């Protein structure tokens, strides 16, 4: 069966191909049996509903679904709703973080006995899986032509010596941890210490900001703490599941500056040079100069 997949907006995970589209139907439309409108974020549901009508003008069967609408996660097919190279080996999470809707949508963590190969592992909490499962995942990653990206997020509290030894045999492009609260900094420090051989460039840290009335100064302090611990922050503005917050210019600037490695490195290099009495050279674009 030929299925057209349509997405309200393009993200880093949006698949490409002759049957994948973003937004309205193009002038020249391929033949297909069904059209699936896939919505990831709740704030895009209205746009997804509009696209049902737009594509319904040309195709008889148009279905609306996706994570935002609670569609069931019954397995995973590479390249269908996320781009090739991405895989899921587990679904769900056993944690109950107040800002996260994964447990409500996907339930407790379950392992896929068979999972598709891919170098980008997008599992919500991979380290909650059993060691036999993790060994299968790492064996799969070793067989990939591209270096591994553990982008779903590694729970810093579960990083131990066993994991470090298992990772030594892997080519790793990036490994993501998280520090969404001030209390998460201590386990992050321990985890980054164990993983320090990878280097800051490969140790990205999801850092949610603006949750629970957090102030700009508190967010800046936590982001700077992540950097000082040896991680590369990836700032993310909190968005609730039922609406989209429109943040101020100051919050948007903070998130932008602390999610771009080039800006972070330039500013901190300049700070070191300045402290040593040297004249720093900032990028001509001046973006790093806005960081302070």
C-alpha positions as CSV (number, residue, x, y, z in Angstrom):
1,X,0.0,0.0,0.0
2,X,1.4,3.4,-1.0
3,X,1.1,5.9,1.9
4,X,1.9,9.6,1.6
5,X,3.2,11.0,4.9
6,X,2.5,14.7,5.6
7,X,4.0,16.8,8.4
8,X,2.9,20.3,9.7
9,X,6.5,21.6,9.8
10,X,10.0,20.3,9.1
11,X,12.3,19.2,12.0
12,X,15.6,17.5,12.2
13,X,13.9,14.2,12.2
14,X,11.4,14.7,9.3
15,X,11.9,12.0,6.7
16,X,12.6,12.7,3.0
17,X,11.4,10.8,0.0
18,X,8.9,11.0,-2.9
19,X,6.0,10.3,-0.6
20,X,7.0,12.7,2.2
21,X,5.7,16.2,2.3
22,X,5.6,19.2,4.6
23,X,2.5,21.4,4.5
24,X,0.0,21.7,1.7
25,X,-0.3,19.4,-1.4
26,X,2.1,20.3,-4.2
27,X,1.0,21.0,-7.7
28,X,2.1,17.6,-9.0
29,X,0.9,14.9,-6.6
30,X,1.9,11.2,-6.6
31,X,-0.7,8.5,-6.6
32,X,-1.3,6.9,-3.2
33,X,-3.8,4.7,-1.4
34,X,-3.8,6.8,1.8
35,X,-2.5,10.1,3.2
36,X,-1.2,10.2,6.8
37,X,-0.9,13.5,8.6
38,X,1.6,13.0,11.4
39,X,1.6,15.6,14.2
40,X,4.3,15.5,16.9
41,X,3.6,18.6,18.9
42,X,0.2,19.5,20.4
43,X,0.5,23.1,19.3
44,X,0.5,21.8,15.7
45,X,-2.8,19.9,16.0
46,X,-4.8,22.7,14.5
47,X,-2.5,22.8,11.5
48,X,-2.7,19.1,11.2
49,X,-6.5,19.3,11.1
50,X,-6.3,22.0,8.4
51,X,-4.0,19.8,6.3
52,X,-6.6,16.9,6.5
53,X,-9.0,19.2,4.6
54,X,-6.3,20.4,2.2
55,X,-5.1,16.9,1.2
56,X,-8.7,15.5,1.3
57,X,-9.4,17.6,-1.7
58,X,-7.3,15.2,-3.8
59,X,-7.2,11.9,-1.8
60,X,-10.1,9.8,-0.6
61,X,-8.5,8.4,2.6
62,X,-6.7,11.0,4.8
63,X,-5.8,10.0,8.4
64,X,-4.7,12.3,11.2
65,X,-2.4,10.9,13.9
66,X,1.0,11.1,15.6
67,X,2.4,11.4,19.1
68,X,0.4,14.6,19.8
69,X,-2.8,12.7,19.3
70,X,-1.8,9.7,21.3
71,X,-1.3,7.3,18.4
72,X,-0.2,3.9,19.6
73,X,3.5,2.9,19.3
74,X,3.2,-0.5,17.8
75,X,6.7,-1.1,16.5
76,X,8.9,1.1,14.4
77,X,9.5,1.3,10.6
78,X,12.6,3.2,9.6
79,X,12.1,6.2,7.3
80,X,8.3,6.2,7.7
81,X,7.6,9.0,10.2
82,X,11.2,9.9,11.1
83,X,14.2,10.1,8.8
84,X,16.4,7.1,7.9
85,X,19.2,6.5,10.3
86,X,16.9,7.0,13.4
87,X,15.8,4.0,15.4
88,X,13.9,3.2,18.5
89,X,14.8,0.1,20.5
90,X,12.5,0.8,23.5
91,X,9.4,2.8,24.2
92,X,8.1,4.5,27.3
93,X,9.9,5.6,30.5
94,X,9.6,4.5,34.2
95,X,10.2,8.0,35.5
96,X,7.4,10.5,36.2
97,X,9.0,13.9,35.6
98,X,6.4,16.6,35.9
99,X,7.2,18.3,32.6
100,X,7.3,15.1,30.5
101,X,4.3,13.4,28.8
102,X,6.1,10.3,27.6
103,X,4.9,8.0,30.5
104,X,1.3,9.1,29.9
105,X,1.5,8.5,26.1
106,X,3.7,5.4,26.0
107,X,3.6,3.9,29.5
108,X,6.4,2.1,31.3
109,X,9.5,1.2,29.4
110,X,9.2,-1.8,27.1
111,X,12.0,-3.3,25.1
112,X,11.7,-4.2,21.4
113,X,13.0,-7.7,21.0
114,X,13.6,-6.8,17.3
115,X,14.5,-3.3,16.4
116,X,15.6,-1.6,13.2
117,X,19.2,-0.8,12.7
118,X,20.3,2.8,12.7
119,X,23.1,5.0,14.0
120,X,20.8,7.5,15.8
121,X,19.1,6.0,18.9
122,X,16.1,8.1,19.9
123,X,14.9,6.0,22.9
124,X,13.4,8.1,25.7
125,X,15.4,6.4,28.5
126,X,17.7,3.8,27.0
127,X,19.6,3.0,30.2
128,X,16.4,1.8,31.9
129,X,16.6,-1.2,29.5
130,X,18.2,-4.5,30.7
131,X,21.9,-5.1,30.1
132,X,21.2,-7.9,27.6
133,X,19.1,-5.4,25.6
134,X,21.8,-2.8,25.8
135,X,24.4,-5.2,24.6
136,X,22.2,-5.9,21.5
137,X,21.9,-2.2,20.9
138,X,25.6,-1.6,21.2
139,X,26.4,-4.5,18.9
140,X,24.0,-3.0,16.3
141,X,25.7,0.4,16.6
142,X,29.1,-1.2,16.1
143,X,27.9,-2.5,12.7
144,X,26.8,0.9,11.5
145,X,28.9,2.8,8.9
146,X,28.3,6.1,10.8
147,X,29.3,7.0,14.4
148,X,26.6,6.6,17.0
149,X,24.3,9.4,18.1
150,X,22.5,8.7,21.4
151,X,20.1,11.6,21.1
152,X,17.2,10.3,23.1
153,X,19.0,11.2,26.2
154,X,21.1,9.1,28.7
155,X,19.9,9.3,32.3
156,X,23.0,10.6,34.2
157,X,21.9,8.8,37.3
158,X,22.3,5.4,35.5
159,X,25.8,6.0,34.1
160,X,28.1,3.4,35.7
161,X,31.4,1.7,35.0
162,X,29.8,-1.1,33.1
163,X,28.3,1.4,30.6
164,X,31.6,3.3,30.3
165,X,33.3,0.0,29.3
166,X,30.6,-0.9,26.8
167,X,30.9,2.5,25.2
168,X,34.7,2.2,24.8
169,X,34.1,-0.1,21.8
170,X,31.8,2.4,20.0
171,X,32.5,5.2,17.6
172,X,30.4,8.0,19.2
173,X,29.5,11.2,17.4
174,X,27.3,12.6,20.2
175,X,25.9,11.4,23.5
176,X,23.1,13.4,25.1
177,X,22.5,13.7,28.8
178,X,20.1,16.0,30.7
179,X,20.1,18.6,33.5
180,X,16.6,19.9,33.6
181,X,16.7,21.0,37.3
182,X,19.4,22.3,39.7
183,X,19.2,19.0,41.5
184,X,20.2,17.2,38.3
185,X,23.7,18.9,38.4
186,X,25.2,16.5,40.9
187,X,24.5,13.2,39.1
188,X,25.4,15.0,35.9
189,X,28.8,15.9,37.3
190,X,29.4,12.3,38.2
191,X,28.3,11.1,34.8
192,X,30.4,13.6,32.9
193,X,33.4,12.6,35.0
194,X,33.0,9.0,33.9
195,X,32.5,9.9,30.3
196,X,35.1,12.7,30.1
197,X,37.3,10.8,27.6
198,X,34.6,11.6,25.0
199,X,35.3,15.3,25.3
200,X,33.0,18.3,25.7
201,X,32.1,18.4,22.0
202,X,30.5,15.0,22.1
203,X,28.8,15.4,25.5
204,X,25.7,17.4,24.8
205,X,23.3,18.1,27.7
206,X,19.6,18.8,27.2
207,X,18.9,21.7,29.6
208,X,15.3,22.7,29.9
209,X,14.8,26.3,31.0
210,X,11.9,28.5,32.2
211,X,10.0,25.6,33.8
212,X,8.1,26.2,37.0
213,X,8.6,30.0,37.0
214,X,12.4,29.8,36.7
215,X,14.0,33.2,36.4
216,X,16.4,34.2,33.6
217,X,19.3,34.6,36.1
218,X,18.7,31.1,37.5
219,X,18.6,29.6,34.1
220,X,21.8,31.3,33.1
221,X,23.5,30.1,36.3
222,X,22.4,26.5,35.6
223,X,23.6,26.6,32.0
224,X,26.9,28.0,33.0
225,X,27.2,25.2,35.6
226,X,26.7,22.6,32.9
227,X,29.5,24.1,30.9
228,X,31.8,24.2,33.9
229,X,31.2,20.5,34.6
230,X,32.5,19.7,31.1
231,X,29.2,19.3,29.1
232,X,28.0,21.2,26.1
233,X,24.5,22.6,27.0
234,X,21.5,22.3,24.6
235,X,19.0,24.8,26.0
236,X,15.4,24.1,25.5
237,X,12.5,26.4,26.4
238,X,9.8,24.5,28.3
239,X,6.6,24.0,26.4
240,X,3.5,22.5,28.1
241,X,1.7,19.7,26.3
242,X,-1.7,21.5,25.9
243,X,-0.5,24.9,24.6
244,X,2.5,26.9,23.3
245,X,4.1,29.6,25.4
246,X,5.3,32.6,23.5
247,X,8.5,33.6,25.2
248,X,10.1,37.0,25.4
249,X,13.0,38.1,23.3
250,X,15.4,37.7,26.3
251,X,14.3,34.0,26.8
252,X,14.6,33.2,23.1
253,X,18.1,34.8,23.0
254,X,19.2,32.8,26.0
255,X,18.0,29.5,24.5
256,X,19.6,30.3,21.1
257,X,23.0,31.2,22.6
258,X,23.1,28.2,24.8
259,X,22.2,25.7,22.1
260,X,24.9,26.7,19.5
261,X,28.3,25.1,20.2
262,X,30.2,27.7,18.1
263,X,28.8,30.6,20.1
264,X,29.4,28.9,23.5
265,X,33.0,28.1,22.6
266,X,33.8,31.5,21.2
267,X,32.5,33.3,24.3
268,X,34.2,31.1,26.8
269,X,37.5,31.2,24.9
270,X,37.2,35.0,24.9
271,X,36.6,35.0,28.6
272,X,39.7,32.9,29.3
273,X,41.9,35.2,27.1
274,X,40.5,38.3,28.7
275,X,41.2,36.9,32.2
276,X,44.8,36.4,31.1
277,X,45.2,39.9,29.9
278,X,44.9,39.0,26.2
279,X,42.7,40.6,23.6
280,X,40.0,38.2,22.5
281,X,38.9,38.0,18.9
282,X,35.2,37.4,18.6
283,X,33.3,36.2,15.4
284,X,32.6,39.0,12.9
285,X,28.9,38.3,13.1
286,X,29.0,39.6,16.7
287,X,26.6,36.9,17.9
288,X,29.0,35.8,20.6
289,X,29.3,39.3,21.9
290,X,25.6,39.2,22.7
291,X,26.1,36.3,25.0
292,X,26.8,38.1,28.2
